[in-house]
Amino acid sequence: MHHRDPLPHPVNIRPAFTPSIDRRTAFVEVYLVKPANFSVPTGLPAECPRRVASADRRVSAMANARRQGLQVRPTTERDFAQWRELYRAYAEFYGVRQSDAMAMQVWSWIFDADHEVSGLVVENESGDLVGLAHYRPFARPLSATTGCYLDDLFVAPVQRGAGAADLLLHELARIAGQNGWSVVRWITADDNYRGRGKYDQHANRTTWVTYDMPAAPFP
């Protein structure tokens, strides 16, 4: 769940995850959706009105998604054929070689009760899948909590701007709250301006920079 245009991410955006190991990326963390009757008190920091505006856009996008008959739900075994096409498009967007064996490995993880990876999909009124997300819990020793890590996020180009990304992100925030997880986190490319515009409506961009270090050869 890193992006540029032909979206491997929801809503006119590129995916939420970049396979490249040498690119600078930014972490993002979820913040709360404001209640419908919330108003910004006077004297608050300048960023507060911007956050309220982002929350308003987020609510509007999700309402638009529902009007168009989109719904988010857990991945099921009957989804394989459509899931495979979406995941193939996601990999191709990033220039990642993904064999059928690799895809089957990920698919098996989703339905393995002993594996940490879970999946979500967005479905339209016709029963067609238009988006997917893969996520998992991760330990946060310093805060002694568990967080939710969003690995992959992709929305089919035909559904860009319809609110599919908003549905996926909102559902992840709900799942995190239900499980007592402290945060939802993902990375995206620093130059993914369109994707970051969407993410800024749901989460706080942090100042952390990520590094990938290759594993040492095993004797």
C-alpha positions as CSV (number, residue, x, y, z in Angstrom):
1,M,0.0,0.0,0.0
2,H,5.0,4.6,-4.4
3,H,2.7,6.2,-6.8
4,R,2.3,8.2,-9.7
5,D,-0.4,8.2,-12.2
6,P,-2.1,5.4,-13.6
7,L,-3.1,4.7,-10.1
8,P,-2.3,1.7,-8.1
9,H,-4.3,3.4,-5.5
10,P,-7.7,4.5,-4.9
11,V,-9.2,7.7,-6.0
12,N,-7.1,9.2,-8.7
13,I,-4.2,8.3,-6.7
14,R,-1.3,6.0,-7.0
15,P,-0.8,3.0,-4.6
16,A,0.0,3.2,-1.1
17,F,3.0,1.0,-1.2
18,T,6.2,1.3,-3.1
19,P,8.2,-1.8,-3.8
20,S,11.3,0.1,-4.6
21,I,13.9,-0.2,-1.8
22,D,15.9,2.9,-2.4
23,R,13.3,5.6,-2.5
24,R,12.7,8.1,0.3
25,T,9.2,7.6,1.8
26,A,7.1,9.2,4.5
27,F,5.1,7.4,7.2
28,V,1.5,8.4,7.7
29,E,-0.7,7.9,10.8
30,V,-4.4,8.0,11.1
31,Y,-6.3,10.7,13.1
32,L,-9.9,10.7,14.2
33,V,-12.8,11.6,11.9
34,K,-14.6,14.7,13.3
35,P,-18.2,14.4,14.5
36,A,-20.8,15.9,12.1
37,N,-21.6,18.7,14.6
38,F,-17.9,19.6,15.3
39,S,-16.9,23.2,14.9
40,V,-13.4,24.7,15.2
41,P,-13.0,26.8,18.4
42,T,-11.3,30.1,18.1
43,G,-7.7,30.3,19.0
44,L,-6.7,26.9,17.8
45,P,-3.6,26.3,15.7
46,A,-3.8,27.2,12.0
47,E,-3.8,23.6,10.9
48,C,-7.0,22.8,12.7
49,P,-9.3,24.4,10.1
50,R,-7.4,22.6,7.4
51,R,-8.0,19.3,9.2
52,V,-11.7,20.1,9.5
53,A,-11.9,20.8,5.8
54,S,-10.1,17.5,5.1
55,A,-12.6,15.7,7.2
56,D,-15.5,17.4,5.3
57,R,-14.0,16.2,2.0
58,R,-13.5,12.7,3.4
59,V,-17.1,12.5,4.5
60,S,-18.3,13.8,1.2
61,A,-16.1,11.3,-0.7
62,M,-17.5,8.4,1.3
63,A,-21.1,9.5,0.8
64,N,-20.4,9.7,-3.0
65,A,-19.0,6.2,-2.9
66,R,-22.1,4.9,-1.3
67,R,-24.4,6.7,-3.7
68,Q,-22.6,4.9,-6.5
69,G,-23.2,1.6,-4.8
70,L,-19.6,0.9,-3.7
71,Q,-19.1,-1.2,-0.6
72,V,-16.0,-2.4,1.2
73,R,-15.8,-5.9,2.7
74,P,-13.3,-8.6,3.6
75,T,-11.8,-10.6,0.8
76,T,-13.5,-14.0,0.2
77,E,-12.3,-17.1,-1.6
78,R,-14.7,-16.5,-4.5
79,D,-12.9,-13.2,-5.2
80,F,-9.7,-14.8,-6.5
81,A,-10.1,-14.2,-10.3
82,Q,-10.9,-10.5,-9.9
83,W,-8.4,-10.0,-7.0
84,R,-5.7,-11.5,-9.2
85,E,-6.4,-9.0,-12.0
86,L,-6.3,-6.1,-9.6
87,Y,-3.1,-7.3,-7.9
88,R,-1.4,-7.9,-11.2
89,A,-2.3,-4.4,-12.3
90,Y,-0.8,-3.1,-9.0
91,A,2.4,-5.0,-9.5
92,E,2.7,-3.9,-13.1
93,F,2.2,-0.3,-12.1
94,Y,5.3,-0.5,-9.9
95,G,7.3,-2.5,-12.4
96,V,7.4,-5.5,-10.0
97,R,7.7,-9.0,-11.5
98,Q,5.0,-11.0,-9.8
99,S,4.7,-14.6,-10.8
100,D,1.5,-16.6,-10.3
101,A,3.3,-18.5,-7.6
102,M,4.0,-15.3,-5.7
103,A,0.4,-14.2,-6.1
104,M,-0.8,-17.6,-4.8
105,Q,1.5,-17.2,-1.8
106,V,-0.1,-13.9,-0.8
107,W,-3.6,-15.3,-1.5
108,S,-2.9,-18.2,0.8
109,W,-1.8,-15.8,3.6
110,I,-5.1,-14.0,3.5
111,F,-7.0,-17.1,4.3
112,D,-4.5,-18.7,6.7
113,A,-5.8,-18.1,10.3
114,D,-2.2,-18.4,11.5
115,H,-0.8,-15.7,9.2
116,E,-1.0,-12.0,10.0
117,V,-2.0,-10.7,6.5
118,S,-5.7,-9.9,5.9
119,G,-7.5,-8.4,2.9
120,L,-10.2,-6.0,2.0
121,V,-11.9,-5.4,-1.4
122,V,-14.3,-2.7,-2.7
123,E,-17.2,-4.0,-4.8
124,N,-19.6,-2.1,-7.0
125,E,-23.3,-2.7,-7.6
126,S,-22.6,-5.2,-10.3
127,G,-20.4,-7.3,-8.1
128,D,-17.2,-6.2,-9.8
129,L,-14.1,-5.6,-7.6
130,V,-12.6,-2.2,-8.1
131,G,-10.2,-1.9,-5.2
132,L,-8.1,-3.9,-2.7
133,A,-6.1,-3.5,0.4
134,H,-3.8,-5.8,2.4
135,Y,-3.0,-5.1,6.0
136,R,-1.6,-6.7,9.2
137,P,-1.0,-6.0,12.8
138,F,2.6,-5.0,13.9
139,A,4.1,-4.6,17.3
140,R,5.1,-1.1,18.6
141,P,7.5,-1.9,21.5
142,L,8.2,1.7,22.4
143,S,4.5,2.5,23.0
144,A,3.8,-1.1,24.1
145,T,0.9,-1.2,21.7
146,T,-0.1,-3.0,18.4
147,G,-0.6,-1.0,15.2
148,C,-2.1,-1.8,11.8
149,Y,0.3,-1.7,8.8
150,L,-1.2,-1.1,5.4
151,D,1.0,-2.9,2.8
152,D,-1.0,-2.6,-0.4
153,L,-3.7,-0.2,-1.6
154,F,-5.0,-0.2,-5.1
155,V,-8.0,1.1,-7.0
156,A,-8.8,0.3,-10.6
157,P,-8.3,3.3,-12.9
158,V,-12.0,3.2,-14.0
159,Q,-13.0,3.8,-10.4
160,R,-10.7,6.7,-9.6
161,G,-12.3,9.6,-7.8
162,A,-15.4,7.6,-6.8
163,G,-14.5,7.2,-3.2
164,A,-13.1,3.6,-3.2
165,A,-9.9,4.7,-1.4
166,D,-11.9,6.6,1.2
167,L,-14.0,3.4,1.9
168,L,-10.8,1.3,2.3
169,L,-9.1,3.8,4.6
170,H,-12.2,4.4,6.7
171,E,-12.7,0.6,7.1
172,L,-9.1,0.2,8.2
173,A,-9.5,2.9,10.9
174,R,-12.6,1.1,12.1
175,I,-10.9,-2.3,12.2
176,A,-8.0,-0.8,14.1
177,G,-10.3,0.7,16.7
178,Q,-12.2,-2.6,17.0
179,N,-9.0,-4.5,17.6
180,G,-7.6,-2.0,20.0
181,W,-4.7,-1.1,17.6
182,S,-3.1,2.2,18.3
183,V,-2.5,3.5,14.7
184,V,-2.8,2.7,11.0
185,R,0.4,3.3,9.2
186,W,1.6,3.1,5.6
187,I,4.3,4.6,3.4
188,T,4.1,6.4,0.1
189,A,6.5,8.0,-2.3
190,D,7.6,11.5,-1.4
191,D,6.6,12.7,-4.9
192,N,3.2,11.0,-4.9
193,Y,1.4,14.4,-4.6
194,R,-2.0,13.2,-5.8
195,G,-2.0,10.2,-3.4
196,R,-0.8,12.3,-0.5
197,G,-3.6,14.8,-1.1
198,K,-6.0,12.0,-0.5
199,Y,-4.1,10.6,2.5
200,D,-3.9,14.0,4.1
201,Q,-7.7,13.8,4.4
202,H,-7.4,10.7,6.5
203,A,-4.1,10.8,8.3
204,N,-1.2,12.8,9.6
205,R,2.0,12.8,7.6
206,T,4.9,12.2,9.9
207,T,8.6,13.3,9.7
208,W,10.0,9.7,9.7
209,V,12.1,8.5,6.8
210,T,12.2,4.8,6.0
211,Y,15.3,2.6,5.1
212,D,15.5,-0.8,3.5
213,M,18.6,-2.9,4.2
214,P,19.2,-6.1,2.2
215,A,19.5,-9.3,4.2
216,A,23.0,-10.7,4.6
217,P,23.7,-13.9,2.6
218,F,23.0,-17.0,4.6
219,P,25.9,-19.5,4.7
